[in-house]
Amino acid sequence: LKLSDNLGEVGFGSAPIWTSNVNGL
């Protein structure tokens, strides 16, 4: 799952682009 969803930072998991900011880094 995503690590920083609310912060919109890099998400660690199957889909790193699942962050609020959609960084996809």
C-alpha atoms as an extended CHARMM CRD file, in Angstrom:
* protein
*
        25  EXT
         1         1  LEU       CA              0.0000000000        0.0000000000        0.0000000000  PROA      1               0.0000000000
         2         2  LYS       CA              0.9710000000        3.6420000000       -0.1970000000  PROA      2               0.0000000000
         3         3  LEU       CA              3.1770000000        5.0580000000        2.5230000000  PROA      3               0.0000000000
         4         4  SER       CA              2.3040000000        8.7440000000        2.3250000000  PROA      4               0.0000000000
         5         5  ASP       CA             -1.1900000000        8.9940000000        0.9110000000  PROA      5               0.0000000000
         6         6  ASN       CA             -2.2990000000       12.1830000000        2.6260000000  PROA      6               0.0000000000
         7         7  LEU       CA              1.0350000000       13.8850000000        2.0890000000  PROA      7               0.0000000000
         8         8  GLY       CA              0.9700000000       12.9640000000       -1.5680000000  PROA      8               0.0000000000
         9         9  GLU       CA              4.5270000000       11.6990000000       -1.4750000000  PROA      9               0.0000000000
        10        10  VAL       CA              6.0120000000        8.5530000000       -2.9370000000  PROA      10              0.0000000000
        11        11  GLY       CA              3.8870000000        5.4840000000       -2.3410000000  PROA      11              0.0000000000
        12        12  PHE       CA              5.5060000000        2.1720000000       -1.5060000000  PROA      12              0.0000000000
        13        13  GLY       CA              3.6360000000       -0.8040000000       -2.8980000000  PROA      13              0.0000000000
        14        14  SER       CA              2.1920000000       -2.2100000000       -6.0850000000  PROA      14              0.0000000000
        15        15  ALA       CA              1.1290000000        1.2230000000       -7.3070000000  PROA      15              0.0000000000
        16        16  PRO       CA              3.3950000000        4.0840000000       -6.1980000000  PROA      16              0.0000000000
        17        17  ILE       CA              1.2640000000        6.4250000000       -8.2870000000  PROA      17              0.0000000000
        18        18  TRP       CA             -1.6020000000        5.9120000000       -5.8620000000  PROA      18              0.0000000000
        19        19  THR       CA             -0.5050000000        8.9600000000       -3.8760000000  PROA      19              0.0000000000
        20        20  SER       CA             -2.6810000000       12.0450000000       -3.5410000000  PROA      20              0.0000000000
        21        21  ASN       CA             -0.2110000000       14.1180000000       -5.5280000000  PROA      21              0.0000000000
        22        22  VAL       CA              0.2190000000       11.2760000000       -8.0310000000  PROA      22              0.0000000000
        23        23  ASN       CA              3.9800000000       11.5640000000       -8.0860000000  PROA      23              0.0000000000
        24        24  GLY       CA              4.6240000000        8.0320000000       -9.2310000000  PROA      24              0.0000000000
        25        25  LEU       CA              8.2460000000        8.3350000000       -8.1430000000  PROA      25              0.0000000000
